[in-house]
Amino acid sequence: MTGFKKKITEPTRELEVRKEVDVLVIGGGPSGIIAAQAAAEDGLKVTLVESRSFVGGNMTIGLPILGFLGQKGNQIIRGLPQKFIDRLKRVDAASEHRPCPLHMSLTLVEPEAVKAVALEMLIESGVDVLFYAFCADVVMEGDELKGVIVESKAGREVILAKVVIDCSGDADVAFRAGVPCEYGNEDGGVQPPTLMFCLGGVDTEKLRLSIAEEPRTYLTDFIPAEYFGQNNQFIVVGLRSLIKKAEDEGLSLPVERTILITGLRKGEIWVNMTRVNGVNGTNPESLSYGEVAGRKQIQDIQKYLISYVPGFENAYFLKTAPFLGIRETRRIVGQYVMTSDDVLNCAYFDDAIAVASYPLDIHHPEGGGCTLTWCGDCYDIPYRSLIPQHVKNLIMAGRCISTTHEAMSAIRVMAPCMAMGEAAGRAAKMAIKKGVPVAEIDVKELQSELRAKGAYLREFKEIKL
């Protein structure tokens, strides 16, 4: 029967309190690992809960980190995120921040090294990491969040905390705590996910020089041919005519553009070309469909690359990313909702806690297209967008902060998410030490600490009125 779901009543039961901590971070992706380190810096008791067997989130699926540099080439993400990159560089697992005409900047990272280095840094910081556990529910007293119920093979347990930082990407804690949330655009459509995969044996020099020397044949989106003549680690976005030729000859491809990212290892290329429209990243059935469809799409994409794109003639399949790359799910409605106007007008906020420069980058919920719009410089992310309505002791970081669908497409990339994580971690620490809710901390004091620890915030004199 349509719309009918059979229900049962779960027996009431007492739950064991696994631990009590100062700060609980839910989610071990780019924002979560930085938030936990920042919160633990002065000796507070911090636990990070991650549902997978590793930390790093989207840094582990073959994507470059976007957004360390601004549209004018200046570095705008510093502080703890930069320290993480520096640590990766020590083991040859990260590149320099490379300017990119399309994405502002690319920072290539080695996925497996990210898992190891991030975990090492968390442990060194004194953070207790709990893997294989999900946020299942919350513990509320009135409007105060007292802790999170986690579910694992051990059953349901409680972790009590003075402050919870929601770095789940999906607003899991906020949603369960009753914070107002939005999903997708005005029609409920979300940006589709991608299942990344990696090919080996690619002649990246042949690919690079083909584009550099024959720009009319291998047109790229917004990226001039000279870029490929100057960079042997790069991203390719375009080659639309090759895709059309392959489709005319019988291949089925889900996107309009070829998107390729060189790996740090010789001959490796990560492919960002699967696209599964209509996937709800908060629904396991929908996610399962996305995984199945994504793997099926890889077959024709691999055939296309080997048969049509220079340098792939001897390529072979290496690996698939460990999970779908989700671009969008829930967003909270916080004390302030960032808009596309804030991004495009290079907005300045008195309560800025991070600076970003990545463009509006909307992968259309339907079809295979994408729209990018640049602001020409940088814009602030306000502290109020990290603070939810109606719930105390909770702070957000990452793509589920308070924005519109359009603004989220700009702040969702990893470098700004890491900067938000640092701000959230330091804010949580400050709230506990001052004995005030996170919504009532002195943001000027938070800004001073961020600057003192190396983060970049714009001075008012930098803003053209």
N, C-alpha and C positions, 0 to 999 in steps of 0.2 A: 504494500500500500504506500503510495507516494507521500513522503513527509512524515511517515510514522516510524518511530524508533522504539523498540522494546527497551524497557528500563528495569533495573533491579535496585534495591536499596542496600547500600553498603553498611554493614554493622558499625556502630560507633565503637571506637577503640582509642586507647591511650597510646601516644607516640613517645618514643624515647628521645630525649634531647641528646644529640650526638656531641654537641659542644656549644659553648658560649664564647663569642668573639667580639672584638671591637668593631671590625669592618668585615662584611661579607661581600665578596665580589662574585656575581653570577655571570659566567661566560669568560672563557680564556682566549678570546680573539685579540686583535690588535689593541682595542681599547681596554680590555680586561687585564692583560698582562702589565700594561703601563699603569693602570689604576691601582692594581694590587701593590706594585712596587712603590708607588708614590705614597699610598696609605701606610705602608709598613716602614717607611723611612726612619721614623723616630721611635721605633720599638713597639708600636701598637700591635695587638694580636689580630692578624689578618688571615682569612681563609678564602681561597678561590675555588669555586666549584665549576667543573667542566664535564660535559656529558660524554665527550670522546676520550680517547686514550692519550691525547697529546694536546698541548697548547699551541696557539699560533693562528687558529682560525683561517681566514682567507689568505694569510701569508703562506699557507702550506699547500695551496692548490695550483700553483704555477703562475699566479698573477704577479706582475710587478707592483711595487708600492707606488702609488700616485700621490702627488701633492706636496712633497717636501719643498719644492720651489714654487714661487709665485709667477704670475704672468709677465713680470718684469725681470725674471731670472734671479731674484733675491731669495735666500733661504728663509722660509717663514715658519717651518716646523723644526724646533730645536729641542732643548731640554732632554728629558728621558727618552723620547723616541730616537733622537740622534745618538744617545749613548747605546741604545740597542743596536743601531746600524753599525756603530763603531765596533761593538763586540763581535758582530757577524763578520766584519771586515778582517778581524784578527785571524779568522779561520778561512779566509778567502770565500766567504759565503754571501757577500753583498758587494754591489758595484758602487761607484760614485752616484750622486744625484745627477742624472743626465738630463739636460734640457730637452724638451720635446715640443715641436710646434703644435701638436694636437692636444696632448695631455699635460702640458706645462712641464712635467718632469717624470722621469722613470727611475726607480731604484730597484734594480734586479736583486732578488734574494734566492738562495738555495732552499727549497721547501724543507728538506730533511734537517738541515742545519738550524733552521728556525725553530723547529720542535725542540731540539737539544739545547740550544743557546737560551731560548726564552725560559725553559724550565730551570736551567742552571741559575739564571739571574733571579728568578723567583725564589728559589731555595736559598740562595745567598742573601736575599733580602729578608729572610725569615718568614716568608709566606708559606702557609700550609696549603698544599694543593690536593684537592679531592677529585679524582677522575671517576668516570663511569657513574655519574649521578646527575639526575635531572631536577630542575625546579618544578615541583608538582603542585605546590600551593603556597600560601603565605599564612603567617600568624599575625592577626590584627587585634589590637585593643582600641576600639573607637577608630580614630583616624591615624593611629600610630602603628607603623609596621614594626613588629617586634622580632621577626625572624622569617625564615623560609623553610618550608617542608620539602625535603629532597627525597627522591625515589631512586632506588638502586636494587641490585640483587639482594641486598640486606633488608629490603622492605622500605617502609616510610619512616623517616627520622626528621628531627627538627634541628636546625642550627639557628640559635638566637644571636642577634647582633644589635649593636647600638646604631649602626648605619649600614644600609644595604646599597650597593652600587649595582645597578642593572646594566650589564654589558652583554646581554644575551643577543642583541641585534633584533630581536623580535618583541621586545618589551614584555618578556614573559612574567617578570615579577610585577611590574606596574599593572599589567592587564589583570592579573589575579588579585591584586590589591584594590581593584576598583577604580584605577586611574582612567579617565576618559581617553580613548584611543581612536585613531583613524587608520584606515586601511586603503592604500592605493589612491587613485585619482577620484574625480567626482562620480565616475561610473563604477568604482571599485576595482578598476584594472591596475595591476601592478607590473612593474618592469620584470620581464621574464628572466629566469635563471639560466646559467650556462654550466655545462659539465666540461671542465677543462681536460685536455689530454696532451700527452707529450710524445713527439716523434724523435728518433735518433737518426744518425747517418745523413743529416741534412747538410748540404754544401751551402752554408750561410754566406760565404763570400760570393758565390755565384748568384745567389738571390739578391744580395746587397748591390752588386755591381750591375746586375740586370736592370734594377730599378734606377740606379744612378745614371747609367749610360743610355738607357732607352726609356726616358720618362714618358714619352707619348704612348708607348706600348703598355707599360705597367703603371697606369695612373693611380696615385694614392690620394686619400682624402686629407686635404689641408697640409700634408707633409711634403715639402719641396724635395725634388730629386737630389739636390745638393746635400741634404741631411744624410742620405744613405751613402754618399761619397765620403762623408766625414766620420761616420760612426759604424764600428763593426759589431756593436751590441745595440739592438734597435727594436722598434715595433713597426709592423706593417699594418696599415689600415687602408683597404681599398681593393684594387685589382678587380673592380666590378665587371669589366669586360670579360675577364677569364671565367668568372662565375657564370655569366650569361652564356658563354660558349659551352661550358660544361653542362649547364641545364638544357640548352638546345640539343645537346647530344645525349641526353637521357639521364643525367644524374639529378638527384633530388637534394637540394641544399636549403637549409632553413634560414639563411641570412643573405643580405644583399652585398656584404663586404667580406673580404678576406682579412682576418685579424690574427697576426702571428707575432710572437714574442720570443726573441732569442733567450736561451738559457745561459747560465754562467759556464756550463760545461760545453766543450767544443762539439758542434754538430747537433745540439739539442734545440728543438723549437717547441714552445708551448702554443697550443692552438685554442683560440677563444672564438669558436664558430658554432657550437651547438646552441640551440635556443628552443626552449619549450614554453610556449605561451600558455597562460592560464594556470600555472602552478601556484598553489597556495603553500607558502613555506611554513605555515603553522599547522598544516594538516598532513599526518603521516601517509594517508592514502594518496594524496596529491603529490607529495614528495616522492613516493614510490613510483608513481606514474612518470614523474620527471626523470628519475634515474633510468628507468627502462627506455623511455623515448630518447633521452640523451645518448645512451649507449648505442641505440640503433642508428642515430644520426651520424655518429662517428664513422660508420662504415663508408658512406658515400663521401664524407668530407675527406677522409684519408685517400680515397680513390682520386678525388679531385686534385688534391695537392700533388700527388705523385705523377699524375698524368698531365697536369696543366701548368704548374707553377715551377719556374726555374729553381734548381737546387734540390728539389725533392725526388729526383729520379731514383735514388737508392735509399730513400728513407724507409724506416721500419718503426713499428709501434713499440713504445716503451712502457707507458703507464697511463692510467686514468687518475684524475684527482680523487681524493678519498671521499668527497661529497660534492653535491651541487653547490655552485656559487650563487647564493641568493642575493639579489639586489635590493629587494624591498618586501617588507611585510607591514607590521604594525608600527605606528608612530604615536607617541603620547601627545596629548594636548596639555602643554605645560603653562608656566606663568607667562611665557611669550612664545608665539608661533612665528618662526622665521619664514619669510616668504621669498619668492623669486625676485621681487623688487629689492629686498635687502641684498641679495647676491649681486644683481645687475647694477645696483647703485653704489656698490662698494661700501655698504653701510658700516658706520661706526657706532659702537655701543659703549656706554659708560661702564657696563658690567662685562666687557669682553674678557673671555678666558682663553680664546684661541683665535688665530688668524688663518683663513683659508683662501684659496685662489682658484680652485678647480672649477671648471665651467658647469653650467646646467647641462647634464648629460643624461638624456632620457631615452632609454631603449623602449621603443613603443610597446605597450601591452599587447597590441595586435600587429601582425605582419612581422617583417624582419628589419625594419628601419630604425634609425637612431637620429636624434636631434641634439646638437651641441650649440650652446650660446655662451660667449665669453663676456666678462665684465671689464676687461682691460687692466685690472689690478687685483687688489685683495679686498676681503670683507671680513668683518668680525663675526664670531659666534658668541652670543650672549649667555651669561651664566643662567639667566632665567629660563632659557630653553632646555636646560638640564634638570630643572626642578619641576616635578609633576604637581598637578592640582590635587587637593583634597587628601593627600597622604603624606605624613611626616616620616622622617628618617630614611627617605629614599632619594637617590640621585641617579641620573641616567648618564650614559656616555655611549657614543657610537651612532649608528644610523637610525636608531629608534628615538632620538631626542625629538623635541617639539618643533616640527617644521611642516610646511605644506609638501605635497607630493613633488612639486617642482623643485623646491629648495633642497629636499632630501637628495635629489639626484646629484647635487653638487657636493654636499658635505659627507656623503656616504663613503668616499674613498678612504684608503687606510691611513694615510698620514694625518689628516684632520681628526680621524677617529682616535688615533693614538694621543694626539694633543688634548682632546676632550677627556680621555682617560686620565691623563696626568692631572688635569684640573679637578676632575671628580675625586680622585684619590686624595689630593691635597685638601680639597674642601671637606671631605669626610673626616680626615684627621683633625682639621681645624675645628669642626663642629664638636667633636668629642672632647678635645682639649679645652674648649671654651664653654662646654656644657650648654650649647644652643642647638636648635634644629638647623639642618643644612640650608634651609631657606633663609635663615637669619644671620648667617655669618657675615663678617665684614668683607665684601668683595674686593675692596681696595687693598686690604691686607692679603687676600688670596693673590691678587695681581702682583703685589710686591714679592711674595714668596715665589711665584712662577718665574718672574724676571730674575730673581736672585739665584734660582736653580737653572737658569739658562734658557728658559722658554722665551719665545718672541711674542710681544704684544705691541701694537702700534701706539705711539705717543699721539696725543691729540694734535700736536703741531704738524704731524704727518698728513692729517686729513685736510683736504682742500674744501673749504666751506663756500 
